Amino acid sequence: MRKLSQHKYHPLAIATLLAALLINTAFVWYLETQRSQRQQLAMNQTAQAFLNQLQLRLERSFTAAYAIAAGINQAGAEQIEFKAYARELLSYYPDILAISLAPDGVINDVYPLEGNQQLLGFDLFAHPEQSKEAERAKAAGKLRLNGPFPLVQGGMGVVARLPLFQLSDVVSFQGFINVTLRLDPILDSLHRDYFQQSHYAYQLWRYDADERRQIIWRHANLPPGSTAFTLALADNPWQLDMHYQATWQERLTFWLEVMFALFSSLLLYSFALFYLQLSSQRGLLKHQVAERTEELQQTLQRYRSFVQASNTGGWEYDQSRNFLQCSQEYFSMLGRKRDQYDQSGQDNLSTCWLDLLHPDDVTPASKAFIDYLQQPVSMYESQFRMRHQDGHWVWILSRGRTMLNEDGSPSTITVGTHIDISTQKQAEMRLRLLEQLFEQSSEGMLVTDPNHTILLVNKAFTTISGYNSDEVIGKTPKLLSSGKHNKDFYEAMQQAIQRHGNWQGEIWNRRKNGELYPEWLSISQIRDTRGQLSHYVALFSDISNYKQNQEKLNLLAHFDTLTQLPNRTLLIDRTEQAIQRAKRAGHQIAMLFIDLDRFKKINDALGHEVGDEILVQAAQRLQTMTRSQDTLSRLSSDEFILLLPDTNQEAAGRLAKRILETMQTPYQFARDPLSISASIGIAIYPNDGDNFFELNKHADIAMFKAKEDGRNKYCFFTAGMQNQFNRQLQLENALRLAIEHNQLQLVYQPQLCLNNNKLTGFEALLRWQHPELGFISPAEFIPVAEQSGLMIKLGEWVLQHAIQQQKKWFQQGYTELVMAINLSPVQFRQPELLTIISTQLELAKLPAQCIELEITESAMVEDAEQAIKTVDAIRQKGIWIAIDDFGTGYSSLSYLKRFHLNKLKIDQSFVRELLDSLEDRAIVTAIIRMAQSLGLKTIAEGVETAEHQSLLQQLGCDEIQGYHYGRPMPAEAATAFLQQQIASPPSQP
């Protein structure tokens, strides 16, 4: 040390010290550089991995826009089931927040709708923040990434906006398909995967539509000199700036290295020359390391690019340990992460591979891999399906090769790749489907090149033309030419194809056997991705049968198939022509509407064959009475129209009378002769109408008037008939609303027992008070209800409300009362009548004997056998049945004996004159005696005085009903009346 101190200022010592300091400083700098390079390499890898994953997740989600566009182009914007289509897509794209359609830039449909309702009606071109982005996407004509920007749903997001255009003569903009992603969850997820445990300061930014710098994502402030990485996203590049932030341990290490350098400089003072030489070697080594590091970085980047571009996952299998190691890309294509699986276990192969295989592929895939391992002389290759994280199956192409030892023998290590070939599999499936459609299509198809050389034909082509594929491939469609079309026809066809891209129409062609046939032909151009014409496709079908059927239809369109008479279409045409001629000549025209009476009953009873024969014979009879200028038409079923040009009212009446006489002549059949009458309505031009429809309507109205007057008559149309018809139509429409709007009301008229002078029950009577038409009598609206088909609904309403009122009285303790309810003939013939009544009684929890059904005589004798069955079924339920208005109808003992009835109701027309008319008294007396002999009770209606009541009691009548005892009253008044009668019954008259 002393010697050293003596020479401490020696220039060599100083040079040595300086050299030592220089070397140590260089060493410290070298260490710091290596650390910085490692940090830079790690940062580059992290940044590239982050950007690759970000780009993969964004661009994968954006493909949903192309899927929607493909669906729209294939099915049409109006035909595609957008919600079902979008719902199916979202199951494959977990990062998508919403998919929406924006025709002309205004969103009108979105899926899912929940949480995205505020998007409906959102105008992209009107929004201050998105309008420029939307305009750029429209101008670019392709998918463009817009954003990030605040979402309407909340948070920050990006939108892939794909413009749609209508391709025709002029390309027209249709709107956008928008795929919306919430960016925050994606960035947070990637942050957790790549940056959560790192020490980087970074920021993600882009230039917005106004060329302003927009910070998308930032973590700490960046110092100058940060590393920039670019992410290209659909013409909207993003940039990631990163800088490594040293930790306090790294800073401490640096200063310890500096201190160590100073200390070592003193220790290595005497080794200057050696140190200088070592420094030189280290410099060279540093240079080599830098070059090698750069080379490795470039190789690694290229490798990553190749892997990402090929969508390839890597695997390595050690047969000796049964150990399978897979790359992250291997799992990424299955939507999984490598850390989900334990890579250290010995049963690793089954957990990572076998468990993910499709059940149908486990055996063949395992066998293929085992067979290869037993003889690894060539490359291993297998295709199978593996389960994606979201549940769908991914087709995998697996390839591999066993590594060789130094001596050339197979090692235990097999390495390989996994490639997602789902798209290729789908393309193969679609191609097979198109091939099947092409071959199995019922339409003939042929494909030519741009020079019209036939390349391909299907089976239907051979069936229709007679040529097989070998006879036409390589030739042109001219060999099918019929010779019926001139050069101008084909030139016009070609011009249409060039102008519009397609042509369709009817054309004549020639089969192989020389036969000419008509076909419907459609020719379309097919262009490649560059827009160049690549093929022509022709579809055609043989329309020979169609042409023949069209001729038959033209005949059927104007004539009735049964009677061969002109039908309605031809009748309208001839009527309008006759009106034009009559207008010029000042003549009249008569239209006779002829309807066979009760034809439906004859048709139902004897069968349609007899009915058809009657119509044919009736048509023949009518034709014998027509002139050459007349038109006889069968309008429908049993309705005929006879148009008589140049005929006045008097002549029409004479002819109508002759027709009635002729129609009554018995029709001859194999069975006994059958007679049938007709009713005729007559309208005269121009007084009753100046066109077919008015004349037809007025003749129809007159015909119904003839039927109302007793049938087998003819009537001329009058204005009064129109008024009556309008009134009925008005009542029919009003009655439909009256049922729905509760304009109807039930009133209840009490009934008195003459034996004990007690109240026995009420008859429910229907009333209608219209808000505008006022009170409408049942005698007027009940026939309208029966004719219009409303009687069933009206009758059910009466049943329901009457039984409900009876339920209230029953619950109040009036259990002996009987509610009399009228049934119309239409209700009585209703098959479900007993079911409806039973249901109402069960709902009200009432015994059957609480109600009494009143049925008219005419309803029961119209179909006596069916009526007997219906009455018996009702009686078996315990419900009483009374004959209403007895004495005004058939009044026959023969049917009274057959029907098991309970009561006869004597019509008020006999009771009204009972005191003054001996005939009425005799009729009432006879009815009472007859009922007593049959074990039936009697009730007289229309009793208005005490004298009426006294006389009826003397004659032996059981019950009465009328104004003398009580008028019809609403439910509240009827309840009060009931309470009063129970408290103080009336005395004997």
Secondary structure, DSSP 8 states (H G I E B T S, - for coil): -HHHHHTTT-HHHHHHHHHHHHHHHHHHHHHHHHHHHHHHHHHHHHHHHHHHHHHHHHHHHHHHHHHHHHHHHHH-TTTS-HHHHHHHHHTT-TTEEEEEEEETTB--EEES-TT-GGGTT-BTTT-TTTHHHHHHHHHHTS-EEEEEEE-TTSSEEEEEEEEEEE-SSS-EEEEEEEEEEEHHHHHHHHHHHHTTT--EEEEEEEE-TTS-EEEEEEES---TT-EEEEE--TT--EEEEEEE---HHHHHHHHHHHHHHHHHHHHGGGGHHHHHHHHHHHHHHHHHHHHHHHHHHHHHHHHHHHHHHHTEEEEEEETTTTEEEE-HHHHHTTT--GGGS-SS-TTHHHHHTGGGB-TTTHHHHHHHHHHHHHS-SS-EEEEEEEE-TTS-EEEEEEEEEEEE-TTS-EEEEEEEEEEE-HHHHHHHHHHHHHHHHHHH-SSEEEEE-TT--EEEE-HHHHHHH---HHHHTTS-GGGGB-S-S-HHHHHHHHHHHHHHSEEEEEEEEE-TTS-EEEEEEEEEEEE-TTS-EEEEEEEEEE-HHHHHHHHHHHHHTTB-TTT--B-HHHHHHHHHHHHHHHHHHT--EEEEEEEETTHHHHHHHH-HHHHHHHHHHHHHHHHTT--TT-EEEEEETTEEEEEEET--HHHHHHHHHHHHHHHTS-B--SSS-B---EEEEEEEETTT-SSHHHHHHHHHHHHHHHHHTTSS-EEE--HHHHHHHHHHHHHHHHHHHHHHTT-EEEEEEEEEETTTTEEEEEEEEEEEEETTTEEE-HHHHHHHHHHHT-HHHHHHHHHHHHHHHHHHHHHTT-TT-EEEEEE-HHHHT-TTHHHHHHHHHHHHT--GGGEEEEEEHHHHHTTHHHHHHHHHHHHHTT-EEEEEEETSS---HHHHHHS--SEEEE-HHHHHTTTT-HHHHHHHHHHHHHHHHTT-EEEEE---SHHHHHHHHHHT--EEESTTT---B-HHHHHHHHHHHHHS-----
